[in-house]
Amino acid sequence: MAEIEKQKWTDIAIPQTTTTVYEALHQRRMAWNFENRDVPRDAVERMLATSVWAPNHKHTEPWRFFVSTKHSAHRQRIADFAEKGILARNSEDTRMASAQREWTLKQPLIIFAYSVPAEREDITKENYAAVVCALHNISLSGVAEGLAVTWETGGIAKLPGLAEAVGGDPDWALVSIATVGYPDEESPSSRTPVSEFVTWAE
Ligand SMILES: Cc1cc2nc3c(=O)[nH]c(=O)nc-3n(C[C@H](O)[C@H](O)[C@H](O)COP(=O)(O)O)c2cc1C
């Protein structure tokens, strides 16, 4: 990658929002049904801009994102890839092949989030952890934009060759296929109170 001048946080025009950090943390929800509404590019740019501020040991910058808009040629190619990939696995799985094709075409916006490996296994693990944080930054900033970010690691994420089909390198690790859109549902999510998992060790 060409050498590009780094930015400090003071160089950034931080988007103004009334959503507090704690609201974003508690209110962020994934969604499986989205409104039939385009996702504005400027909102996605603001969300993506937060990703590189994730904690990242040794600043390896391991994140690689591919943003696939709904009616793009890229999306069509991924839908073709999905259909063919399912059929290559099992030629009788025609229903699953068309379901995955439809799923791919239907998502308002998709971010394919990858982590690049390092020469050492421990750094490869740290890289992966950093990209998880980066994608979570994108998810949390989505709250301020009214957008849900849904992580998928099943379905087409499991198909061999996805990284190359998306535009990446074969050895990159997929962190998630993140679908982005305006949620069209109330999330039923709930959580066990954290006190069940915490020991104040004294
Ligand atoms: C790493 C990761 C992978 C996930 N993969 C899938 C998936 O393949 N399919 C799916 O339906 N949900 C997937 N999810 C969503 C979770 O199953 C879970 O439903 C979600 O975190 C709960 O929603 P909430 O965070 O809004 O409470 C994934 C979440 C994470 C963090």
The ligand as an SDF file (V2000), in Angstrom:
LIG
                    3D

 31 33  0  0  0  0  0  0  0  0999 V2000
  -19.0610  -12.8980   15.2290 C   0  0  0  0  0  0  0  0  0  0  0  0
  -20.5480  -12.9650   15.0230 C   0  0  0  0  0  0  0  0  0  0  0  0
  -21.0520  -13.7800   14.0420 C   0  0  0  0  0  0  0  0  0  0  0  0
  -22.4210  -13.8650   13.8050 C   0  0  0  0  0  0  0  0  0  0  0  0
  -22.8990  -14.6600   12.7890 N   0  0  0  0  0  0  0  0  0  0  0  0
  -24.2310  -14.7490   12.5830 C   0  0  0  0  0  0  0  0  0  0  0  0
  -24.7450  -15.5640   11.5250 C   0  0  0  0  0  0  0  0  0  0  0  0
  -24.0020  -16.1870   10.7730 O   0  0  0  0  0  0  0  0  0  0  0  0
  -26.0730  -15.6110   11.3580 N   0  0  0  0  0  0  0  0  0  0  0  0
  -26.9180  -14.9140   12.1750 C   0  0  0  0  0  0  0  0  0  0  0  0
  -28.1350  -15.0210   11.9970 O   0  0  0  0  0  0  0  0  0  0  0  0
  -26.4650  -14.1180   13.1680 N   0  0  0  0  0  0  0  0  0  0  0  0
  -25.1350  -14.0120   13.3830 C   0  0  0  0  0  0  0  0  0  0  0  0
  -24.6720  -13.1940   14.3720 N   0  0  0  0  0  0  0  0  0  0  0  0
  -25.6390  -12.4290   15.2160 C   0  0  0  0  0  0  0  0  0  0  0  0
  -25.7800  -13.1220   16.5820 C   0  0  0  0  0  0  0  0  0  0  0  0
  -26.2380  -14.4330   16.3990 O   0  0  0  0  0  0  0  0  0  0  0  0
  -26.7930  -12.5210   17.5440 C   0  0  0  0  0  0  0  0  0  0  0  0
  -28.0300  -12.7900   17.0130 O   0  0  0  0  0  0  0  0  0  0  0  0
  -26.7120  -11.0860   17.7550 C   0  0  0  0  0  0  0  0  0  0  0  0
  -25.4940  -10.7330   18.3240 O   0  0  0  0  0  0  0  0  0  0  0  0
  -27.8500  -10.7180   18.7100 C   0  0  0  0  0  0  0  0  0  0  0  0
  -28.3020   -9.5460   18.3400 O   0  0  0  0  0  0  0  0  0  0  0  0
  -27.9940   -8.2510   19.2270 P   0  0  0  0  0  0  0  0  0  0  0  0
  -26.5200   -8.1090   19.2960 O   0  0  0  0  0  0  0  0  0  0  0  0
  -28.7040   -7.2150   18.4870 O   0  0  0  0  0  0  0  0  0  0  0  0
  -28.5900   -8.5000   20.5930 O   0  0  0  0  0  0  0  0  0  0  0  0
  -23.3100  -13.0990   14.6100 C   0  0  0  0  0  0  0  0  0  0  0  0
  -22.7930  -12.2730   15.6110 C   0  0  0  0  0  0  0  0  0  0  0  0
  -21.4290  -12.1930   15.8250 C   0  0  0  0  0  0  0  0  0  0  0  0
  -20.8980  -11.2760   16.8950 C   0  0  0  0  0  0  0  0  0  0  0  0
  1  2  1  0
  2  3  1  0
  2 30  2  0
  3  4  2  0
  4  5  1  0
  4 28  1  0
  5  6  2  0
  6  7  1  0
  6 13  1  0
  7  8  2  0
  7  9  1  0
  9 10  1  0
 10 11  2  0
 10 12  1  0
 12 13  2  0
 13 14  1  0
 14 15  1  0
 14 28  1  0
 15 16  1  0
 16 17  1  0
 16 18  1  0
 18 19  1  0
 18 20  1  0
 20 21  1  0
 20 22  1  0
 22 23  1  0
 23 24  1  0
 24 25  2  0
 24 26  1  0
 24 27  1  0
 28 29  2  0
 29 30  1  0
 30 31  1  0
M  END
$$$$
